[in-house]
Amino acid sequence: MYYDAVKNDHGLPHDPFKALVAPRPIGWITSLNEEGKINLAPYSFFNAMASNPHYVCFGSGGMKDSWRNIEATGEFVCNLATWDLREEMNTTSADVAHGVDELKLAGLTAAPCKLVKPPMVAESPAVFECTHFQTVPLEGADGGPHAYAIIVGKVVGIHIRDDFITEQGLFDTAKAMPIARGGYHDYSVVREDNTFSMTRPGMTDAKLAE
Ligand SMILES: Cc1cc2nc3c(=O)[nH]c(=O)nc-3n(C[C@H](O)[C@H](O)[C@H](O)COP(=O)(O)O)c2cc1C
């Protein structure tokens, strides 16, 4: 099949787009409003986009609390969403009033960051502290503004729980079991039995370390 992606006339019972870009990592984003109230929400239009320095970005469908807070305070935190934290992650996606602390709502523990004011989820094995770099507006179907914008953050600090670093000094992704979003209501999880390694032509361990 083929369809006009701007008209989005796929004719299927559900839009397949998100199922075609799957799995998508989940940026589980902590931010603070101007009054210092905590906000936590998951975003799967999320990814790492550059390294050294590292940049991440997420797409917000309208000015939700995370976007609003980040514009107001210039900082946010990305917590790794994992299999063990899947229910809590889902709870924090609830459509609650501005100023409601979803971190508390999900029974999670807030722990202080080093360089930014929003707290991290203490239960998460890996956390990025970010400063707001830029918000990129997008064009809608009619050439006017899109509801979505891309919020880009510079990663200024990284926390990794020591028990997730192997004896070889690698982050144990399979142990952390990150979850990722598919289409519809689908998710996937990274585990030992569904990962594999492949070496790029000419890639050495020395290059990997760069
Ligand atoms: C796994 C998952 C991924 C999500 N990804 C996005 C996303 O990429 N963009 C978005 O606008 N909403 C996304 N949502 C919905 C938001 O989490 C939801 O609207 C939330 O209430 C926003 O919170 P906030 O207003 O506190 O920022 C996602 C929800 C879930 C459960």
The ligand as a MOL file (V3000), in Angstrom:
LIG
                    3D

  0  0  0     0  0            999 V3000
M  V30 BEGIN CTAB
M  V30 COUNTS 31 33 0 0 0
M  V30 BEGIN ATOM
M  V30 1 C 5.0420 5.6160 26.6960 0
M  V30 2 C 4.4290 6.9480 26.4290 0
M  V30 3 C 5.0160 7.7870 25.5060 0
M  V30 4 C 4.4850 9.0540 25.2460 0
M  V30 5 N 5.0920 9.8490 24.3200 0
M  V30 6 C 4.6230 11.0930 24.0860 0
M  V30 7 C 5.2990 11.9450 23.1650 0
M  V30 8 O 6.3160 11.6100 22.5640 0
M  V30 9 N 4.7790 13.1880 22.9720 0
M  V30 10 C 3.6930 13.6100 23.6340 0
M  V30 11 O 3.2590 14.7580 23.4170 0
M  V30 12 N 3.0260 12.8270 24.5220 0
M  V30 13 C 3.4890 11.5890 24.7710 0
M  V30 14 N 2.8480 10.7760 25.6900 0
M  V30 15 C 1.7300 11.3140 26.4470 0
M  V30 16 C 2.2340 12.1660 27.6180 0
M  V30 17 O 3.0400 11.3820 28.5000 0
M  V30 18 C 1.0240 12.7180 28.3960 0
M  V30 19 O 0.3170 13.6070 27.5660 0
M  V30 20 C 1.4150 13.4020 29.6740 0
M  V30 21 O 0.2520 13.7190 30.4110 0
M  V30 22 C 2.1770 14.6830 29.4420 0
M  V30 23 O 2.5790 15.1480 30.6930 0
M  V30 24 P 2.9780 16.6130 31.0550 0
M  V30 25 O 1.8220 17.5240 30.6580 0
M  V30 26 O 3.1810 16.5340 32.5230 0
M  V30 27 O 4.2490 16.9560 30.2990 0
M  V30 28 C 3.3280 9.4930 25.9360 0
M  V30 29 C 2.7230 8.6240 26.8630 0
M  V30 30 C 3.2730 7.3670 27.1020 0
M  V30 31 C 2.6150 6.4390 28.0960 0
M  V30 END ATOM
M  V30 BEGIN BOND
M  V30 1 1 1 2
M  V30 2 1 2 3
M  V30 3 2 2 30
M  V30 4 2 3 4
M  V30 5 1 4 5
M  V30 6 1 4 28
M  V30 7 2 5 6
M  V30 8 1 6 7
M  V30 9 1 6 13
M  V30 10 2 7 8
M  V30 11 1 7 9
M  V30 12 1 9 10
M  V30 13 2 10 11
M  V30 14 1 10 12
M  V30 15 2 12 13
M  V30 16 1 13 14
M  V30 17 1 14 15
M  V30 18 1 14 28
M  V30 19 1 15 16
M  V30 20 1 16 17
M  V30 21 1 16 18
M  V30 22 1 18 19
M  V30 23 1 18 20
M  V30 24 1 20 21
M  V30 25 1 20 22
M  V30 26 1 22 23
M  V30 27 1 23 24
M  V30 28 2 24 25
M  V30 29 1 24 26
M  V30 30 1 24 27
M  V30 31 2 28 29
M  V30 32 1 29 30
M  V30 33 1 30 31
M  V30 END BOND
M  V30 END CTAB
M  END
